[in-house]
């Protein structure tokens, strides 16, 4: 870790408000309308008015611009806006960017949002149109697409196969992750899969998409939005809700030996089982002054079941060698050593590109989750592991 | 082929605008061996792109290139379902996709 001219400031900023839309397959609304609905809900939850908001941070994949959102909310002038990414790596980093804006005096109340018509509009993972002579872009698609490596699911299938080879991962282990998330969704009336249970047979009978990953290893596709209001902790204490203090935020690209650019080049890195999440975790815990043993509940980014699996060791909850046994011990469900994705996650609540995880991480330290971990004080949330990633620790106030 | 730095000898894949070891720009190509091993693989059952009818198998291949600090990786495409073991031997072939378009491909060694 490098020396910094200024130290990270634990608990200096807080999440003061949370809001979401309903999670559906066909919203019938524009992405900006969804963003506005979630933002208004978060602003009201905080006990603020839209006119109090002077900053926005979004994901680089978002189709709702800060200017359009400010206009929709009738806000005269925005003093700060920003974005980060890529895609699902954004949410924790977005909150970190909002905190940086607040601590540097550029904004006071920042709305952090993610809105998408992920089912009825632009569906992720369907590939993107590319010219035949494409080359040199950050995705290095020219080195992957011509051989049929065309989607995130196929990419994560390659990672899963390596974890099977190196650490004895089996489909039973992945099934356990899928079923835990489903049970948490069954307890959450807002989850898309609230009314649908999943047995081991259901999992095993779901169709293979890219072996060894089945349909139930894949996240949902969702129309919806989620937003939070970030402000200074002193300010948050004057507002309506119990603040969720931002203990630490960290980003990491990992080593250059992981490969450059977005996602696919990781396949050309030195190891498929050593991703940026390991370094993000080290940085996160160091800034927080906490260790994995302090974490009461975790919202682990789950674009696929394997994504959860590989983060368990990276965030220090077990070794890579013990990860299968850790999952199969029942650690991940409420009552276990590390309850995860307590609203159902992206596998079973909604796919808001990791922003729904932040909302749920806040609920846990407020004590208002539908699968509340008793006495939860330290709440971990992560945003995508490969190759750029971000993570955050929230603590109860 | 694998991108190689003329200044320091670093071999890097994917190719980059500069050498990631010495930042030099004197980059060239060296021949890679025409044999390798399977590092990972997936059988794609759900079709996404009409140019790639499912099922098909994507191979991720390790090739030991002289001078490289770790195996250089390439992709291979095999129509239909195959179930190789990690470590199985593969060999290089060249496939003509269209007039003037030829790509290297890796297939399982029989």
Interface residues (C-beta under 8 A of the other chain):
Chain A: X125 X126 X127 X136 X140 X143 X144 X146 X147 X148 X149 X150 X151 X153 X154 X157 X158 X159 X161 X162 X165 X207 X208 X209 X210 X211 X212 X213 X256 X257 X259 X260 X261 X265 X267 X268 X270 X272
Chain B: X13 X14 X16 X17 X20 X39 X40 X41 X42 X43 X44 X45 X46 X48 X49 X52 X56 X58 X60 X69 X70 X72 X73 X75 X76 X77 X86 X97 X103 X105
